[in-house]
Amino acid sequence: MSVQERKERERAGRERLIVATARELAEQQGWDAVTTRRLAERIEYSQPVLYSHFRGKREIIGAVALQGATEMAAAMRAATSAADGPRARVYALARAYLDFATRNPAVYDALFQLDGGLAYAQEDTPEPLKDAFAALLDCLGEVAGDGVAPGLFTEVFWAALHGVATLTRSGRLPPEETESRVELLVGRLAVV
């Protein structure tokens, strides 16, 4: 291995460590607790080392969001691939989405609530974000119904899931009714 390859590997390792530490700190204490000073202390590198990887907290949030999008897409695809039939796939998709949001609240916030400097629904949208939407579209496109644009249907269904996730987490909807909400979404919105 050349010196250059070793340096690149070490740099990538530091970047993964920064993102993992930011994510862990955010999940434990919230995003307000994530500061470059605190991250530098936790990973035992100087702040300038952090700034050599990320220009600031916004870019770190963006990196966590991209990682989260990849994980969310994988979770949704795994859930839908194990389901039999369109209705079961949509139900599995909804459960996987809501479960991800519940298990990873700081990551979910990085994806959909905080400014990570990422473009959404644009030509320059990063691939992990496009892939997460594609995971929704792959399942929901088949149940959009005649004369309904699959992308538009997917956006509306996604917005409903996002509303359930955020309103439940904020205490505005009781969590014990989540399954009923999912059943209602699948039964009423999905043309199967």
Number of C-alpha atoms within 10 A of each C-alpha: 5 7 8 9 10 11 11 12 12 12 15 13 12 17 19 14 15 24 22 17 18 28 26 16 20 22 17 12 12 15 20 8 14 20 17 21 13 15 21 18 12 14 15 10 14 13 15 13 14 21 13 11 15 19 12 13 18 16 17 26 28 21 25 24 27 22 19 24 23 16 15 26 24 16 20 25 21 15 20 25 13 11 15 10 11 18 19 16 21 27 21 25 28 27 21 21 21 21 15 20 21 16 11 17 18 27 28 22 21 26 23 14 11 17 16 20 12 20 12 12 11 9 8 10 12 14 12 18 23 18 16 22 19 17 20 23 21 16 22 25 18 14 20 21 15 8 6 11 11 19 17 13 19 21 15 13 21 18 12 16 21 18 13 20 22 20 14 18 15 10 9 10 15 12 15 9 10 16 13 11 16 21 16 12 17 22 14 10 16 20 14 15
